[in-house]
Amino acid sequence: MNKFDVIIVGGGLAGLTAALDLTKRGFTVLVFEKQRYPHHKVCGEYVSNEIQPYLEHLGVFLDQANAVVIDTFQLSTVKGKSLKVKLPIGGKGISRHAFDYLLYKNAISKGVTFVFENVDSIAFKNGAFTVKSGLSETYMSTLVIGAYGKRSSLDKQLHRGFIQDKSSWLGVKAHYKLDSFPDNLVALHNFRGGYGGLSKTETGVINFCYLVSYESFKQEKKVVDFNKNVLVKNPFLATFLKEAIPLFDQPLSIAQISFQPKKAVENHVLMCGDTASLIHPLCGNGMAMAMHSSKIACEIIQNYMDGIYDRTYMEKEYQKQWTAVFKRRLWAGKQLQKIMLREDLSNFAMGTVAKSPRLLKSIISKTHGKPVIC
Ligand SMILES: Cc1cc2nc3c(=O)[nH]c(=O)nc-3n(C[C@H](O)[C@H](O)[C@H](O)COP(=O)(O)OP(=O)(O)OC[C@H]3O[C@@H](n4cnc5c(N)ncnc54)[C@H](O)[C@@H]3O)c2cc1C
């Protein structure tokens, strides 16, 4: 059978939670994912607890996957001025290798269909979608969710505005072994042109993931040189890189990360997760937002399928709710990133915040939501 109620393009966190949610509601779901599970991804691997109630509602329990409890946040400037606070909601440390695979296994057990191919085109005609990959047959559906992440050739096919702009950010990630690193800590360390996060994952290894402007990176060109010449200027990163044992042959990297605003609905496709917009990673909240956007989309899809909304109303409602929930957080994340990346401002801000950890907690709250009620 090549016809489904909903086709989801992209089986990352947004796509997989949407698949679980829609199947639970009784709809037939097909997920297209271009990579087989499990696989590593460039990500800080710190998941905010705000999404835990929704995951549990879907039958996904991070504790069963040995996710590490994280309740403390450390921030440091390029020169190593640092402070620590208890996180208002806290989170879990779990690798994307384990997290996406856990959701995938759940989805398979609930009857979600998967096709492991890269989708080349999504077309909408006469109230139905046709989705094609280069290899497989054509699939049809009543609705399509776009959950294919930060950037894809599909954005070109859908003529999305942001894809025209060259984006100047690079993400780099690798796992390390360092037994002395505390279980409960997520640390964010600043360096010239970027910042890096450190936290433990379910296997006890430490994930080190950083975001850097291409402007700063291009002076060194190679990750190994960038680590050696730029990251080590921050004394915390210098100590970490000296003591920790790298576990990947090569770090993973992704280029062209865009923080431009995007639309949550394009050509009748409901966009979820990073496909709808990406929050600055220093907020440590992109994963929770990705899954939360899927929850909003699934609730609206239910109303459409029940005949309560027509297609036009459903699309407007999704864009409206998406904006109401996420717009302020994205704005707050943008302002924070601006401060972090200007050495003078980050030193000044750190001095101010150091006098009042309550202020830091309040800033963190502005980029996070309340626990997602189900
Ligand atoms: C450097 C960095 C650090 C970060 N750190 C954190 C953090 O610590 N905490 C946090 O909460 N968030 C963090 N984030 C953000 C977080 O990684 C994303 O918000 C999250 O991965 C979004 O999930 P998603 O499902 O939207 O996209 P993804 O996880 O990227 O999933 C998209 C999926 O679509 C597939 N795909 C793409 N194109 C196609 C196609 N044409 N056909 C079929 N499949 C396709 C891909 O293979 C992929 O599996 C970070 C981001 C960056 C860049």
The ligand as an SDF file (V2000), in Angstrom:
LIG
                    3D

 53 58  0  0  0  0  0  0  0  0999 V2000
   26.2510   22.6430   17.2760 C   0  0  0  0  0  0  0  0  0  0  0  0
   24.8590   22.3280   17.7680 C   0  0  0  0  0  0  0  0  0  0  0  0
   24.6700   21.9370   19.1090 C   0  0  0  0  0  0  0  0  0  0  0  0
   23.3890   21.6560   19.5790 C   0  0  0  0  0  0  0  0  0  0  0  0
   23.2250   21.2900   20.8890 N   0  0  0  0  0  0  0  0  0  0  0  0
   21.9810   21.0560   21.3750 C   0  0  0  0  0  0  0  0  0  0  0  0
   21.7790   20.6590   22.7340 C   0  0  0  0  0  0  0  0  0  0  0  0
   22.7060   20.4380   23.5100 O   0  0  0  0  0  0  0  0  0  0  0  0
   20.5000   20.5010   23.1790 N   0  0  0  0  0  0  0  0  0  0  0  0
   19.4160   20.6820   22.3500 C   0  0  0  0  0  0  0  0  0  0  0  0
   18.2940   20.5330   22.8210 O   0  0  0  0  0  0  0  0  0  0  0  0
   19.5850   21.0160   21.0580 N   0  0  0  0  0  0  0  0  0  0  0  0
   20.8300   21.2040   20.5420 C   0  0  0  0  0  0  0  0  0  0  0  0
   20.9930   21.5250   19.2240 N   0  0  0  0  0  0  0  0  0  0  0  0
   19.8110   21.5940   18.3520 C   0  0  0  0  0  0  0  0  0  0  0  0
   19.3140   20.1990   17.9810 C   0  0  0  0  0  0  0  0  0  0  0  0
   20.3710   19.3970   17.5230 O   0  0  0  0  0  0  0  0  0  0  0  0
   18.2420   20.3060   16.9060 C   0  0  0  0  0  0  0  0  0  0  0  0
   17.3340   21.3090   17.2490 O   0  0  0  0  0  0  0  0  0  0  0  0
   17.5150   18.9630   16.7380 C   0  0  0  0  0  0  0  0  0  0  0  0
   18.3940   17.9960   16.2380 O   0  0  0  0  0  0  0  0  0  0  0  0
   16.3410   19.1180   15.7940 C   0  0  0  0  0  0  0  0  0  0  0  0
   15.7790   17.8610   15.4860 O   0  0  0  0  0  0  0  0  0  0  0  0
   15.0570   17.6500   14.0850 P   0  0  0  0  0  0  0  0  0  0  0  0
   14.3300   16.3670   14.1990 O   0  0  0  0  0  0  0  0  0  0  0  0
   14.3300   18.8770   13.6950 O   0  0  0  0  0  0  0  0  0  0  0  0
   16.2530   17.5270   13.0220 O   0  0  0  0  0  0  0  0  0  0  0  0
   17.3390   16.3850   12.8410 P   0  0  0  0  0  0  0  0  0  0  0  0
   17.6420   15.7080   14.1030 O   0  0  0  0  0  0  0  0  0  0  0  0
   18.4540   17.0430   12.0880 O   0  0  0  0  0  0  0  0  0  0  0  0
   16.6180   15.3250   11.8950 O   0  0  0  0  0  0  0  0  0  0  0  0
   16.3710   15.5250   10.5450 C   0  0  0  0  0  0  0  0  0  0  0  0
   16.4300   14.1700    9.8510 C   0  0  0  0  0  0  0  0  0  0  0  0
   16.0010   14.2920    8.5030 O   0  0  0  0  0  0  0  0  0  0  0  0
   16.7940   13.4640    7.6710 C   0  0  0  0  0  0  0  0  0  0  0  0
   16.7030   14.0340    6.3130 N   0  0  0  0  0  0  0  0  0  0  0  0
   17.1730   15.2290    5.8900 C   0  0  0  0  0  0  0  0  0  0  0  0
   16.8340   15.4410    4.6030 N   0  0  0  0  0  0  0  0  0  0  0  0
   16.1200   14.3490    4.2220 C   0  0  0  0  0  0  0  0  0  0  0  0
   15.4920   13.9810    3.0070 C   0  0  0  0  0  0  0  0  0  0  0  0
   15.5020   14.7850    1.9320 N   0  0  0  0  0  0  0  0  0  0  0  0
   14.8770   12.7680    2.9390 N   0  0  0  0  0  0  0  0  0  0  0  0
   14.8430   11.9260    4.0230 C   0  0  0  0  0  0  0  0  0  0  0  0
   15.4260   12.2400    5.1990 N   0  0  0  0  0  0  0  0  0  0  0  0
   16.0330   13.4440    5.2980 C   0  0  0  0  0  0  0  0  0  0  0  0
   18.1760   13.5230    8.3030 C   0  0  0  0  0  0  0  0  0  0  0  0
   18.9540   12.3860    7.9720 O   0  0  0  0  0  0  0  0  0  0  0  0
   17.8370   13.5980    9.7980 C   0  0  0  0  0  0  0  0  0  0  0  0
   17.8570   12.3270   10.4160 O   0  0  0  0  0  0  0  0  0  0  0  0
   22.2690   21.7780   18.7080 C   0  0  0  0  0  0  0  0  0  0  0  0
   22.4590   22.1460   17.3840 C   0  0  0  0  0  0  0  0  0  0  0  0
   23.7440   22.4100   16.8950 C   0  0  0  0  0  0  0  0  0  0  0  0
   23.9200   22.8220   15.4640 C   0  0  0  0  0  0  0  0  0  0  0  0
  1  2  1  0
  2  3  1  0
  2 52  2  0
  3  4  2  0
  4  5  1  0
  4 50  1  0
  5  6  2  0
  6  7  1  0
  6 13  1  0
  7  8  2  0
  7  9  1  0
  9 10  1  0
 10 11  2  0
 10 12  1  0
 12 13  2  0
 13 14  1  0
 14 15  1  0
 14 50  1  0
 15 16  1  0
 16 17  1  0
 16 18  1  0
 18 19  1  0
 18 20  1  0
 20 21  1  0
 20 22  1  0
 22 23  1  0
 23 24  1  0
 24 25  2  0
 24 26  1  0
 24 27  1  0
 27 28  1  0
 28 29  2  0
 28 30  1  0
 28 31  1  0
 31 32  1  0
 32 33  1  0
 33 34  1  0
 33 48  1  0
 34 35  1  0
 35 36  1  0
 35 46  1  0
 36 37  1  0
 36 45  1  0
 37 38  2  0
 38 39  1  0
 39 40  1  0
 39 45  2  0
 40 41  1  0
 40 42  2  0
 42 43  1  0
 43 44  2  0
 44 45  1  0
 46 47  1  0
 46 48  1  0
 48 49  1  0
 50 51  2  0
 51 52  1  0
 52 53  1  0
M  END
$$$$
